[in-house]
């Protein structure tokens, strides 16, 4: 049901390459598409970062689903961050983003969000949305710096009853 044209340039300049072969560079930290072999490490990070973590099966299903952009960042082959997003028609939603605590404040989350946005623009997506805990003011500031705007509060969104701030970014066309 969901599909999109993935437009990414090959390193040799010979035209587009299939998304499964993509390695997205970031200074000394490669960013690539998540694969099933990453699920255990993704889930360990998920459990460390979130009070109500997704189960491993959720990540496995997302990696295998169409209409998804699932990125991982690895340092020396060890997963240090991930971003899971989905799109339908011209809208993208960031479901999950996490960075290992010792790797935070190094620009990794920013780079993942930039890759997400670049993918969205290349594929005709007009908006990116996400939810953030109402109490997580640091994350809200981070997204505001990326030009996301808070639209409304979704009461009792999280399993513990906390509200979510829904934030949206309208993408600019070149």
N, C-alpha and C positions, 0 to 999 in steps of 0.2 A: 504494500500500500504506500509506503513512504519511499521516495527515491529522490536523488539529487545528482547533478553532474558535479563531480569532484574535479576542480581545475587547480592543479598544482604543477609547477614546472620541474622538469628533470634537471639534475645537476649538470648534465652534458648539453643542455639547451636544445635538445632535439624534440621538444614538445611535451604534452602532458604525460604524467605517469599515473598509474593506478594508485589509489589511496593506500593500499596495503603495503606498498613499497616505499612509503614516504618516511624520511628521517628529517625532522625539522630542527635545524641547528640553533643553539643558544650558547654563545661564547664557549664555555667549557662544559656545558650541561646539555646533552642531546635530549630533544623532545621527540617522541615518536608515538605512533598509534598504539594503543593498548592491545595486547594479545591475550588469549586465554592463559598462557603461562604466567602472566602478571597478576592474576586474580588473588593468589595467596598474599602477596606483598601489598596489593591494594587494600585487601580486607584488613590486614594488620594495621595499616595506617588509618583506615577508616575507624577501627575500634579505638585507636589511640586519640583520635581527634573529635569524635562525636559521641554524645551521650546516648543516642538512639541510632546505632550504626545499621547500615544496610547489611543484609546477609550476603554471603559469597555468591549465592545463586543469582541475586539481582545483578551483580557485576558481570557474571558469566552471560546472562541474558542480554545485557546492554551491549557487550562486546560483539555478540552475534547478531544483533538487530540492525535493520536498515534505518536510515534517518538518524544516525548517531555519529558523534565525533567524540572519541574517547582517547585522551592523550595521557602519556606518562612522561615524567622527567626522571632520568637516572644519572647518578654520579658513580663513576667506576662500576657500572653494571648494577648498582643497587637503587631501587626505586625510592625517590625522595619526594615525589609529588604526583598528583593526578588531577585531571579534569574530565568530567563526564557531562556531555551535552546532547540534546536531541533537537531535531528540527522537523517542522512540517510546513510545507509551502514556503512562506516568506518569514516565518517566525522561528527563532531558536530559543531554547531554554537551557540554562546551565543548572544541571541537577546537583552536581557535587564538585567541589574543589577542595583539595587538602594538600598541605605541605608538612613534612617532618619538622618537628619543633626546632631542632638544631639548624635547619636550613631556612627558617623564616627570616624575613626582612633582607633577603638577598636578591629580590626581583624575580623569583621563580613563579609565584602566582601571577605577577604582572605579565610575564612572558607567556604563560599558559592562556591568559585572557586575551593577549594580543594575537596568538595563534588562532584562537577561537573566533575572534573578530575578523581576522584576515580570511579565514575559511568562509565565514558568513557572507562577507562582502563578495568574495569570488563566486559564491553560489546563489546570489540574488536574494539573500535574506535581508529583511528590512529592520527587524528588531531583535534584540537579545534581552531576555528577562531572567530573573532569578529571585529567590527568597533568601533573606538573611534574618537571623534571630534579632528580635527587637532589642535585646540587651547587648548585642555585639556591635557596639558603636565603632570599634576599630575597623571591622569589616565593612560597615556602612560607609565610613570615610574612604576606605580603599576603593570601593566601587564608585563613590561620588567622584573621586579623582580620575576615574576612567569614564566619566561623563554619564554614569547611570543616575537616574533620578528616582527617588522614592515616590511611588504612586499612591499606595494605600497600605494599611495594616490588615493582615489576615489573622483574625483572632484564633487562638487555640490551634495553630497550625501544626506545631510539633507535638510528639507523643507526650511530653511532659506538661503540655498545656500552654507553653509560651507562644506568643504571637510572632508572626513573621512580617517583616517589611518587604513588600514586593517592589522590586526595583527594575527599571527598564531603560535600555539605551536604544535610541533611534540611530541607525547607521546612516552615514553620509555616503552618497554616491560620488565617484570621481567624475 
